[in-house]
């Protein structure tokens, strides 16, 4: 069974990789993001996908963009996030509020707007959200983003219970992945190498490491998987290979 899957953040590194993986499974894709030029380029690379411009901090624009995707949707992927790393003493209320709005509240807006179209899908529809390994490991300078993504994992569980059996809801928790969002951290190759060495697999993630699982969870093949937060993190959340 196929249909349309909406991907918020679909013009970014992670969202773009997911869009290509989803399309390879036979689904149509509708991209949502803030930058119309980047969206048009990403849509063209997908062979002419639909797209809409929206700011995830603005509920009205999210509602409008999702409505443009259609009245029947097979899935929704919220691949939007922040990497705002500061010690707690340097965090401001605005920092914390913005991280929460983009990571958690934006996901809520998107899900709420999409539920009628997801329920109208003839099969079992799917929602995929994104957390971070920092929710499961205590990292310095991660208080704001870990708090916001922890809320996403709570949202995942609540939605999975509330929307079953018509809609499945899952979450992926990556470790540091080479995307434009992470460019400020990865611009220093010495730092990137040091962070890579903290992973059992001795490298950083790539969007293509995450996209296959994302596409599976969004597809009908994952029809008995819901309420899960799954790490795609090179082993960092669970493994210690050095003393």
C-alpha positions as CSV (number, residue, x, y, z in Angstrom):
1,X,0.0,0.0,0.0
2,X,1.3,3.5,-0.9
3,X,0.2,7.0,-0.3
4,X,1.7,10.4,0.6
5,X,4.1,11.0,3.5
6,X,4.7,14.6,4.7
7,X,8.2,15.4,5.8
8,X,8.8,18.6,7.8
9,X,12.4,19.6,7.4
10,X,12.5,17.7,4.1
11,X,15.0,20.0,2.5
12,X,17.7,19.5,5.2
13,X,20.3,16.8,5.3
14,X,18.3,14.3,7.4
15,X,14.9,15.1,6.0
16,X,16.2,14.9,2.4
17,X,17.7,11.5,3.0
18,X,14.5,10.3,4.5
19,X,12.5,11.7,1.6
20,X,14.6,9.7,-0.9
21,X,14.3,6.5,1.2
22,X,10.5,6.9,1.5
23,X,10.1,7.5,-2.2
24,X,12.2,4.4,-2.9
25,X,9.6,2.4,-1.1
26,X,6.9,3.7,-3.5
27,X,5.4,6.5,-1.5
28,X,4.7,10.1,-2.7
29,X,6.4,12.8,-0.7
30,X,5.3,16.3,0.3
31,X,8.1,18.5,1.8
32,X,7.6,21.3,4.3
33,X,10.2,23.8,5.3
34,X,11.0,27.5,5.7
35,X,13.2,28.1,2.7
36,X,11.2,28.0,-0.6
37,X,14.3,27.9,-2.8
38,X,15.8,24.9,-0.9
39,X,12.4,23.2,-0.9
40,X,12.1,23.7,-4.7
41,X,15.5,22.2,-5.2
42,X,14.8,19.2,-3.0
43,X,11.5,18.6,-4.6
44,X,13.1,18.7,-8.1
45,X,15.8,16.2,-6.9
46,X,12.9,13.9,-5.9
47,X,11.5,14.0,-9.4
48,X,8.8,16.6,-8.7
49,X,7.6,16.2,-5.1
50,X,5.1,18.5,-3.7
51,X,6.2,21.1,-1.2
52,X,4.8,23.9,1.1
53,X,6.5,26.7,3.0
54,X,5.9,26.9,6.7
55,X,7.6,28.0,10.0
56,X,7.2,25.3,12.6
57,X,6.9,28.0,15.3
58,X,3.8,29.3,13.7
59,X,0.8,26.9,14.1
60,X,-1.3,28.6,11.5
61,X,1.4,28.2,8.8
62,X,1.9,24.5,9.8
63,X,-1.9,23.8,9.5
64,X,-2.0,25.5,6.1
65,X,1.1,23.6,4.8
66,X,-0.2,20.2,5.9
67,X,-3.6,20.9,4.4
68,X,-1.9,21.5,1.1
69,X,-0.4,18.0,1.3
70,X,-3.9,16.4,0.9
71,X,-6.8,15.1,2.8
72,X,-5.5,11.5,3.1
73,X,-1.9,10.9,4.3
74,X,0.0,7.7,4.9
75,X,2.5,9.3,7.2
76,X,4.1,12.3,8.9
77,X,7.8,12.7,9.7
78,X,8.9,15.7,11.8
79,X,12.6,15.9,11.1
80,X,13.2,19.4,12.6
81,X,15.5,20.2,15.5
82,X,18.0,22.4,17.1
83,X,21.6,22.0,18.4
84,X,21.9,24.7,21.1
85,X,24.7,23.6,23.3
86,X,25.4,25.9,26.3
87,X,26.3,25.4,30.0
88,X,23.2,25.9,32.1
89,X,24.6,29.1,33.5
90,X,24.7,30.6,30.0
91,X,21.2,29.5,28.9
92,X,18.5,32.1,28.8
93,X,14.8,31.7,29.0
94,X,14.6,32.5,25.4
95,X,17.1,29.7,24.5
96,X,15.0,27.2,26.4
97,X,11.7,28.4,25.0
98,X,13.0,28.4,21.4
99,X,14.4,24.8,21.7
100,X,11.1,23.7,23.1
101,X,9.0,25.4,20.4
102,X,11.0,24.0,17.5
103,X,11.6,20.4,18.9
104,X,8.5,19.6,20.8
105,X,5.8,22.2,20.3
106,X,6.3,22.2,16.5
107,X,6.0,18.5,16.5
108,X,2.7,18.8,18.4
109,X,1.4,21.4,15.9
110,X,2.3,19.1,13.0
111,X,0.7,16.0,14.5
112,X,-2.5,17.8,15.5
113,X,-2.9,19.3,12.1
114,X,-2.2,16.0,10.3
115,X,-4.4,13.7,12.4
116,X,-7.6,14.0,10.3
117,X,-5.8,13.2,7.1
118,X,-3.8,10.3,8.8
119,X,-7.1,8.8,10.1
120,X,-8.6,9.1,6.6
121,X,-5.8,6.9,5.1
122,X,-7.1,3.5,4.1
123,X,-4.4,1.6,5.9
124,X,-2.6,2.2,9.2
125,X,-0.9,5.5,9.0
126,X,2.4,6.4,10.7
127,X,4.0,9.3,12.6
128,X,7.8,9.5,13.1
129,X,9.4,12.0,15.5
130,X,13.0,12.7,16.4
131,X,14.8,12.7,19.7
132,X,18.5,12.6,20.6
133,X,21.0,10.3,22.3
134,X,21.4,13.1,24.8
135,X,18.0,12.1,26.4
136,X,19.5,8.8,27.3
137,X,23.1,9.9,28.2
138,X,24.0,12.9,30.4
139,X,26.1,15.2,28.3
140,X,27.4,18.6,29.5
141,X,25.9,21.7,27.8
142,X,22.9,19.7,26.6
143,X,20.3,20.7,29.2
144,X,18.0,22.7,26.9
145,X,18.0,20.4,23.9
146,X,17.8,17.2,26.0
147,X,14.9,18.7,27.9
148,X,13.1,19.5,24.7
149,X,13.8,16.2,23.1
150,X,12.8,14.4,26.3
151,X,9.4,16.0,25.8
152,X,9.3,14.6,22.3
153,X,9.8,11.0,23.6
154,X,7.0,11.6,26.1
155,X,4.8,12.9,23.3
156,X,5.6,9.8,21.3
157,X,4.4,7.4,24.0
158,X,1.2,9.4,24.7
159,X,0.3,9.7,21.0
160,X,1.1,6.0,20.4
161,X,-1.4,5.0,23.1
162,X,-4.0,7.6,22.1
163,X,-4.0,7.1,18.3
164,X,-3.7,3.3,18.2
165,X,-4.7,1.2,16.3
166,X,-5.3,3.6,13.4
167,X,-2.0,5.5,13.6
168,X,1.4,4.2,14.8
169,X,3.8,6.6,16.4
170,X,7.6,6.1,16.8
171,X,10.7,8.1,17.5
172,X,14.4,7.8,16.4
173,X,17.1,9.1,18.7
174,X,20.3,9.7,16.7
175,X,23.8,10.6,17.9
176,X,25.7,13.4,16.2
177,X,25.1,13.1,12.5
178,X,26.8,15.0,9.6
179,X,24.0,17.4,8.6
180,X,23.9,21.1,8.0
181,X,22.4,21.5,11.5
182,X,25.6,20.1,13.0
183,X,28.0,22.1,10.9
184,X,29.0,24.4,13.7
185,X,30.2,21.4,15.7
186,X,31.8,19.5,12.8
187,X,33.7,22.4,11.2
188,X,36.6,21.7,13.5
189,X,38.0,18.3,12.3
190,X,39.9,17.7,15.6
191,X,36.7,18.1,17.5
192,X,34.8,15.9,15.0
193,X,37.4,13.2,15.3
194,X,37.3,13.3,19.1
195,X,33.5,13.0,19.1
196,X,33.6,10.1,16.6
197,X,36.0,8.2,18.9
198,X,33.4,8.2,21.7
199,X,31.2,5.9,19.6
200,X,31.7,2.2,19.5
201,X,31.6,2.3,15.7
202,X,34.3,4.9,15.7
203,X,32.7,7.4,13.4
204,X,29.9,10.0,13.2
205,X,26.6,9.3,11.7
206,X,25.5,10.1,8.2
207,X,21.9,10.9,7.2
208,X,22.0,7.6,5.2
209,X,22.5,5.7,8.4
210,X,19.2,7.0,9.7
211,X,17.0,7.2,6.6
212,X,16.5,3.4,6.0
213,X,15.1,2.9,9.5
214,X,13.0,6.1,9.2
215,X,11.5,4.9,5.9
216,X,10.8,1.4,7.4
217,X,9.0,2.9,10.4
218,X,6.9,5.1,8.2
219,X,6.0,2.2,5.9
220,X,3.4,-0.5,6.2
221,X,6.1,-3.1,6.8
222,X,6.5,-1.8,10.4
223,X,2.8,-2.4,11.0
224,X,3.4,-3.9,14.5
225,X,5.9,-1.3,15.7
226,X,4.5,1.6,17.8
227,X,5.4,3.6,20.9
228,X,9.2,3.0,20.4
229,X,12.2,5.4,20.7
230,X,15.0,3.7,18.8
231,X,18.6,4.7,19.0
232,X,20.6,5.1,15.7
233,X,23.7,6.2,17.4
234,X,26.8,4.1,16.6
235,X,26.4,2.4,20.0
236,X,26.9,5.6,22.0
237,X,23.8,5.3,24.3
238,X,24.6,1.8,25.4
239,X,28.2,0.8,24.8
240,X,31.5,1.7,26.3
241,X,34.4,0.2,24.4
242,X,37.1,2.2,26.3
243,X,37.9,2.1,30.0
